[in-house]
């Protein structure tokens, strides 16, 4: 699938208009800056605000909005559980209890099956391809269609690269080891684990350390190395399985009550959109800086960072495609999003395969 001139032009015009609005706001005289509306939002977040790439973008967003609006937009974020539990953010925003929330939208897959495709699917795109699809392809339009029935405006506000495939008590040498395993797994990857015989549970990040320590679960995945290191999983388990086949990118979104969004001025909306674009770049760059160092730290401390064999990855891909096709057959919107992503992956994959150096050129070279 190749994006038409129309969508590309529309995306460029939108970006230009957004940038122009912010530039004009920044150029306004101090006396006129106060004419902008005052926006004071309480924003519950799904992850602790110090988690690299997952929630640090909301900190950046809050600071950026305060700066570019001259203090007129104040987004005050609240740690998980301070206002509401992490899994209740969509309902709270949809019902207007809070104007906005910052979350991983895949948590709501039980009521909206398509969301894992937009927040981190297995064997999916890498972040650059996803961002291209979101901003210039079908991604953003499909995202808004998903949330329209809930009265919510969704803004991409963070992207990081692949997660690790999880922490296991022993090396994963065969998928037979999954059968009977009690594991915390999110998204569509959890459905794949269930197909392989695992008992899958969904726990927020703050509960994982205790669950692993007490033996409530046998294995867990959560995020990328920089985040997993903060959670301290390496203190309990020594086998870190990679690559993150189950979540090739992870997004964060700012969900905004649609009525409140529509009531904002064009300038305020442009500033919030620009703030989220900036937060997306910030989070991706920060995570790409921190994750390699965290992985090196794990290995220096004796953690076995295992890379799954091509044979196991091929088996996982086979099961994953079966699960995706089954879910597409059950949900029309899921099918449309999956088709759009697969078409773009073919086009972008050809460019990536021929235009970029093979990964072997980035591997450490011996002297």
N, C-alpha and C positions, 0 to 999 in steps of 0.2 A: 504494500500500500504506500503510495507516494502522496504526501499532502498536496492539495491543490493550491493554486496561486491565491485563491480567495481566503482560505484559513490562514495561510502564512502572512498575507497582507494585513488581515484583521488583527493577528497577534502582534505584528510590528506596530500597527497604529495604536493598539491598546497600550503597549509598552511605552511608545513615544508620548501618548497623551498623559499617562501616569507620571512619567518622568517630568514632563513639562509642568504639570500641576504642582509637583513638589518643588521644582526649581522656582516657580513663581512664588510659592509660599515662602521659601527660604529667602527670596529677594525682597519680600515685603518689608516695609518700614516697621520698626517696633510698635509704632502707634496703631498700625493697621492689623498687625498680627493678632491682636486681641479680638478682632472681629470674628475669628473662626469660632465655631461652636465648641463648647466644653464637653469632652467625652470622658466619663469616669466609669471604667468597667472593672468589675470583680470577675476574675477568670480562674476557675478551678483547673488544675493540670493533672494529668494521669501519672506522671513520673516525677520523682524528686528533681528539683531544678538544677542539680549539679551533675546529672547524668549526661556525659559527653554526646552531643549530636542528637540525643533523644529529646531532652528538655532544655538544654542550654540555649537552643534557638529562641525559646520564649523569653528568656532573660534578655537576649540581644534585642528581640522585638520590642519589649517594654522600654528599654533604654533608647532604642532608635526612634520609636514613636514620640517619646517625650522630647527628643532633640529636634526632630524635623517639624514637629507641630508647635514648637515654642512653648511646650508645656500644656497645650490645650488637650492633647490626648494622653490620658494616664491609664495605662493598662496595668492593674495590680493583680499579679498571679498569686495563687494560694496552693500550698503543697498538697499532695494527695491526702484526702481524709479531713483536711481542715474545714472545708465547706461541705463536700459530698464525697462518697467513695469514687474511685477512678472509673468504675464501670457504669456510672450513672450520668456521665457528662452529656451524652447525646440527649437523653430525656430532659435533663435540666435546662439545656439550651433550647430545645424544641418547645418546651412548655413556657419559656420566658422567665424561669426562675433565676437564671443568670444570663447576661447578654452574650457571653462567649465562653468557650472552653478549649483547652489545648490538649490533644490526645492522639493516641494511635487508633485510627478508626477501625482497624481490624477487630478490636474488642467487641464490636457490635455485629459480628458476623452471624450470630444466632438469629437476629431479626432482619438483617440485611446481608444475604449470602454473598453478594458481589464485592463487599468491602475489602476482603483480603487481596483481590486483584489490584486494588488501588492503593494498598498500604504495604504490600510485600508478599508476592506469590512465590511458590516454588518454581525453580527452573525458569525464572522470568528474566526481565531486562536488567541490565546494570544501570546504575544511577544516571549516567549521561544520556543513555537512550530513553530512559523513563522521563527525564526532564524535557527532552525534546518532544516526546509524545504528549506530555501534559500541556506544555505551553504552546506548541505549534501544531499538534495533531488533534486527535479526538478527546484527549484525556480530560481536560478541564470541563468541556461541555458535558461529557458523560458523568463526571463527578457531580455537577450541579443537578443533572437529571436524577441521580440517585437520591439526593437530599431534598429535592423539591417537595415531595409529599410530607416531609417532616418540618417544613418551614424553616430550613436551615441553609445558610450560605457557607460553603466550605472553601477554605483557602489553604493551598499547599504552603506549609510554613517550615518544612525541614525534610531533608533526605540524607540518609547515610548509606554506606555500602553494605555488603553482605554480612549477615550475622555468622557466628559460629554455629555448627550443627548441634552443639551441646556438650554437657559435662556428663561423663559416664564412669562407672566404677572400674571398667576394664576396657581395653581397646575394642573397637567395633570392627571385627573381622568378617562378620557374616550377618545378613539381615535376619537370620534365624534367632539371633540374640534379642531382637526387638519383641518377639512373641512373649507375652506375659509381663513385659516391663511396665512398671508404673512410672509414667513420665509426664512432666509438664511440657506442653508443646502448644504453640499458638498457630492461628491461621489455618490455611489449607494443609500445611505440613502436618498438622494434628490429625486431619482426616487420613492422610497417607500412613501415619503411624498406627492409626486404628486398623487400617486395612492389613497392616503387617502384624496385628495381634497385640499391640500395646494397649494399656489402659491409660487413656489421656486425661489429664486434668488441667484446668486453667487457673493459675495463681498469679496475682500481681507480683512485681519484682521484689517488693519489700518483704514478702513472705518466703522467698525461695531458700535463703540461707538456712533458716530454721527448719524448713521442710526437708531439706537434704540432710542436715545434721541429725535430725531425729529419725530419719529413715522413712518418713511419710511417703516420699517418692524415691525412686531408684536413680533417676537421671533427669536432667532438665536442660532446656535451651532458654536463653533470654535475649542476649544481644551480642554486640561485637566486643572484641577484647577489652577496649578501654572501659566500657560499661561493666562487663563481667568482672573486671579487676576491682572496680569500685565496690561491687557487691561482695567480693571476697570469696568467691566460689573455690578458688585455688587452695584455700585453707582446708577444704573438706575433700575435694576430688582432684585427682592428678591426671585424668585423661580428658583432653580437650579435643573434640572431634571437629574437623573442618573438611571441606568448605561449607558455607551456608547455602546448601542446595535448596533448602526450604524457604528461604527469604533472601532473594538476591539484592533487594534494596528494602529499606524501611523508611516510611514516611511519617511525618508529624503534620497534623492539620489544626488550624484554628477554625473551630465551628462557631458561627455567629448566628444568633436569632435573626431570621430573615426580615421581620418587621423592623427590628432595631437597625439592621443594615440598611434597609431602604430609607429609613428616616435620616440617615447621615447625609451630610452635604457631599457633593462630588469631591471636594478637596479632602475631606476626612477619609472617604473610601479610597481615594488614590493613595493617601499616605499609608493607610493600613495595608493595602495591596503591596506597595513598595517596601514596607517594613517586612512583610512576609517573604518577598523575593530576596531581600537582604539576609533574612534569617536562614533561608534555605541554603544560600551560598555559604554563610557563616558556619552552619552546622556541618555541611558536607566537608568543608575545608578543615574544620577543627577535628572531625572524626578521622579524616585521612592522615592527619598529623599525629593524632594520639594512638590510633589502633596499632600501627606498626611498632611503636615503642612499647605498648602494653604487651603485645605478643612476644616481643624480645624479652621483656621482663619475666613473663611466664616461663619461657624456655630456660632462661638463666637460673630460675629457681627450681628447675627440675620437672616442670609440667610437661607431659608428653603431648605435644601438639600434633595429633595424628591427621594425616590427609587420607581421606577415603579413597579406596582403589577405584580405577575406572570401571571395573566390573560391578561394584556395589552402586556407584553413581548411575550406571546404566539401568540397573534393576530399579533403583529409586525413581528414575525418570519414567520408566515404563508404568509403574504404579501411579505416579503423579498424573500422567497424561490420561489414564483411565479415570481417575478421580475428577480431574478437570472436565472431561467430556461428560461424565455423569452429572456433575453439577450444572453444566451448561444445558443439559437436557431437562433439568428441573426448573430453570429460571431463565426467562427470555433476556432480561437485562444482563445477567451474568454472561450469557452466550454472546451478546453483542460486544461487551467489553473484551471478552477473551478473544474474539475474532479480530477486533481492531488491534489488540496488542500483538497477536501472532503475526498479523500482516506486517506491522511495523518492525517486528523483530527480524523478519526475513530481509526487509529492505536495509535496515540498519546493520544487521549481521554481515551482509555482503560487504558493506563499506568498512565495518570494523575489521573483518577478516583480511581485506586487501589493503586497507589504508593504514592500519596500525602495525607496528612491529609485533611479531609473535611474543607471547609471554616469556618464552625462554630467554629473551634478551634482557629481561628485567630481573632474572634470577641472579643470586650471588655468584660471582665468578671466582674460581680459585686461581691463585697466582702461580 
